[in-house]
Amino acid sequence: MSASQENRIRLGRRTVVTAGAAGLAVALTACGGGAKDSGGSDPAEPAGESGGEGAGAPLTATADIPEGGGVVFADQEVVVTQPKAGEFKAFSSKCTHQGCAVKGIADGVITCPCHNSTFDAATGEVTGGPATQPLPEKQIRVEGGSITLV
């Protein structure tokens, strides 16, 4: 390797290292924030962990759950049903066959789209396979027109 080729390689390496260091400094500055300008308070508690026993933010309004049907809340992995007027139930939204998320809830039946297992919307019991285990019940509180996951 000639001296000029070696010099070019060194310059190339220095350039890469310098650019990398500059990029790191920019990233750290952007992510930083020093105590003097935070201006906020302590981070908020996650839902369900503030005071009271299992108290959390309302999941939905009772009016949003159709009679004979239900709604799947994917983020909370729960399905809330209303088998009869004013009666609300909640179950895990994961099918007990292979863990797919249930989707359809109509005419008192919860359906898994993966292999068409069906579950009773009032009890979570299997009404059609291939699932053999019921959907696990989840605890909810119905209060003042709101449904809260406990």
Contacts in CASP RR format, 6 or more apart in sequence:
PFRMAT RR
TARGET T0000
AUTHOR 0000-0000-0000
METHOD contacts of the structure
MODEL  1
MSASQENRIRLGRRTVVTAGAAGLAVALTACGGGAKDSGGSDPAEPAGES
GGEGAGAPLTATADIPEGGGVVFADQEVVVTQPKAGEFKAFSSKCTHQGC
AVKGIADGVITCPCHNSTFDAATGEVTGGPATQPLPEKQIRVEGGSITLV
1 9 0 8 1.000
47 56 0 8 1.000
47 57 0 8 1.000
48 54 0 8 1.000
48 55 0 8 1.000
48 56 0 8 1.000
48 57 0 8 1.000
48 149 0 8 1.000
49 56 0 8 1.000
50 56 0 8 1.000
53 150 0 8 1.000
54 150 0 8 1.000
55 148 0 8 1.000
55 150 0 8 1.000
56 148 0 8 1.000
56 149 0 8 1.000
57 148 0 8 1.000
58 146 0 8 1.000
58 147 0 8 1.000
58 148 0 8 1.000
59 73 0 8 1.000
59 76 0 8 1.000
59 78 0 8 1.000
59 80 0 8 1.000
59 140 0 8 1.000
59 146 0 8 1.000
59 147 0 8 1.000
59 148 0 8 1.000
59 149 0 8 1.000
60 71 0 8 1.000
60 73 0 8 1.000
60 80 0 8 1.000
60 146 0 8 1.000
60 147 0 8 1.000
61 145 0 8 1.000
61 146 0 8 1.000
61 147 0 8 1.000
62 82 0 8 1.000
62 86 0 8 1.000
62 88 0 8 1.000
62 142 0 8 1.000
62 144 0 8 1.000
62 145 0 8 1.000
62 146 0 8 1.000
62 147 0 8 1.000
63 145 0 8 1.000
64 71 0 8 1.000
65 71 0 8 1.000
65 80 0 8 1.000
65 81 0 8 1.000
65 82 0 8 1.000
65 88 0 8 1.000
65 147 0 8 1.000
66 82 0 8 1.000
67 82 0 8 1.000
67 84 0 8 1.000
67 85 0 8 1.000
67 86 0 8 1.000
68 81 0 8 1.000
68 82 0 8 1.000
68 83 0 8 1.000
68 84 0 8 1.000
68 105 0 8 1.000
68 106 0 8 1.000
68 107 0 8 1.000
68 108 0 8 1.000
68 121 0 8 1.000
69 81 0 8 1.000
69 82 0 8 1.000
69 83 0 8 1.000
69 105 0 8 1.000
69 106 0 8 1.000
69 107 0 8 1.000
69 108 0 8 1.000
69 121 0 8 1.000
70 79 0 8 1.000
70 80 0 8 1.000
70 81 0 8 1.000
70 82 0 8 1.000
70 105 0 8 1.000
70 121 0 8 1.000
71 79 0 8 1.000
71 80 0 8 1.000
71 105 0 8 1.000
72 78 0 8 1.000
72 79 0 8 1.000
72 93 0 8 1.000
72 101 0 8 1.000
72 102 0 8 1.000
72 103 0 8 1.000
72 104 0 8 1.000
72 105 0 8 1.000
73 79 0 8 1.000
73 80 0 8 1.000
73 93 0 8 1.000
74 93 0 8 1.000
74 101 0 8 1.000
76 149 0 8 1.000
77 92 0 8 1.000
77 93 0 8 1.000
77 94 0 8 1.000
77 101 0 8 1.000
78 90 0 8 1.000
78 91 0 8 1.000
78 92 0 8 1.000
78 93 0 8 1.000
78 138 0 8 1.000
78 149 0 8 1.000
79 90 0 8 1.000
79 91 0 8 1.000
79 92 0 8 1.000
79 93 0 8 1.000
79 102 0 8 1.000
79 105 0 8 1.000
79 110 0 8 1.000
79 135 0 8 1.000
80 88 0 8 1.000
80 89 0 8 1.000
80 90 0 8 1.000
80 140 0 8 1.000
80 147 0 8 1.000
81 88 0 8 1.000
81 89 0 8 1.000
81 90 0 8 1.000
81 91 0 8 1.000
81 105 0 8 1.000
81 108 0 8 1.000
81 110 0 8 1.000
81 121 0 8 1.000
81 122 0 8 1.000
82 88 0 8 1.000
82 89 0 8 1.000
83 89 0 8 1.000
83 108 0 8 1.000
83 121 0 8 1.000
83 122 0 8 1.000
84 122 0 8 1.000
87 122 0 8 1.000
88 140 0 8 1.000
88 142 0 8 1.000
88 147 0 8 1.000
89 121 0 8 1.000
89 122 0 8 1.000
89 123 0 8 1.000
89 124 0 8 1.000
89 137 0 8 1.000
89 140 0 8 1.000
90 137 0 8 1.000
90 138 0 8 1.000
90 139 0 8 1.000
90 140 0 8 1.000
90 147 0 8 1.000
90 149 0 8 1.000
91 110 0 8 1.000
91 119 0 8 1.000
91 124 0 8 1.000
91 135 0 8 1.000
91 136 0 8 1.000
91 137 0 8 1.000
91 138 0 8 1.000
92 135 0 8 1.000
92 136 0 8 1.000
92 138 0 8 1.000
93 101 0 8 1.000
93 102 0 8 1.000
93 135 0 8 1.000
94 100 0 8 1.000
94 101 0 8 1.000
94 102 0 8 1.000
94 135 0 8 1.000
95 101 0 8 1.000
95 102 0 8 1.000
95 112 0 8 1.000
95 114 0 8 1.000
95 115 0 8 1.000
95 117 0 8 1.000
95 131 0 8 1.000
95 135 0 8 1.000
96 117 0 8 1.000
96 126 0 8 1.000
96 131 0 8 1.000
96 132 0 8 1.000
96 133 0 8 1.000
96 134 0 8 1.000
96 135 0 8 1.000
96 136 0 8 1.000
97 112 0 8 1.000
97 114 0 8 1.000
97 115 0 8 1.000
97 117 0 8 1.000
97 129 0 8 1.000
97 130 0 8 1.000
97 131 0 8 1.000
97 132 0 8 1.000
98 114 0 8 1.000
98 115 0 8 1.000
99 114 0 8 1.000
100 112 0 8 1.000
100 113 0 8 1.000
100 114 0 8 1.000
100 115 0 8 1.000
101 112 0 8 1.000
102 110 0 8 1.000
102 111 0 8 1.000
102 112 0 8 1.000
102 113 0 8 1.000
102 119 0 8 1.000
102 135 0 8 1.000
103 111 0 8 1.000
103 112 0 8 1.000
103 113 0 8 1.000
104 110 0 8 1.000
104 111 0 8 1.000
104 113 0 8 1.000
105 111 0 8 1.000
105 121 0 8 1.000
108 120 0 8 1.000
108 121 0 8 1.000
108 122 0 8 1.000
109 118 0 8 1.000
109 119 0 8 1.000
109 120 0 8 1.000
109 121 0 8 1.000
109 127 0 8 1.000
110 118 0 8 1.000
110 119 0 8 1.000
110 120 0 8 1.000
110 121 0 8 1.000
110 124 0 8 1.000
110 135 0 8 1.000
111 117 0 8 1.000
111 118 0 8 1.000
111 119 0 8 1.000
112 118 0 8 1.000
112 119 0 8 1.000
112 131 0 8 1.000
115 129 0 8 1.000
115 130 0 8 1.000
115 131 0 8 1.000
116 128 0 8 1.000
116 129 0 8 1.000
117 126 0 8 1.000
117 128 0 8 1.000
117 129 0 8 1.000
117 130 0 8 1.000
117 131 0 8 1.000
118 126 0 8 1.000
118 127 0 8 1.000
118 128 0 8 1.000
118 129 0 8 1.000
119 125 0 8 1.000
119 126 0 8 1.000
119 127 0 8 1.000
119 128 0 8 1.000
119 131 0 8 1.000
119 134 0 8 1.000
119 135 0 8 1.000
120 126 0 8 1.000
120 127 0 8 1.000
123 134 0 8 1.000
124 134 0 8 1.000
124 135 0 8 1.000
124 137 0 8 1.000
125 134 0 8 1.000
126 132 0 8 1.000
126 133 0 8 1.000
126 134 0 8 1.000
138 149 0 8 1.000
139 149 0 8 1.000
139 150 0 8 1.000
140 147 0 8 1.000
140 148 0 8 1.000
140 149 0 8 1.000
140 150 0 8 1.000
141 147 0 8 1.000
141 148 0 8 1.000
141 150 0 8 1.000
142 148 0 8 1.000
END
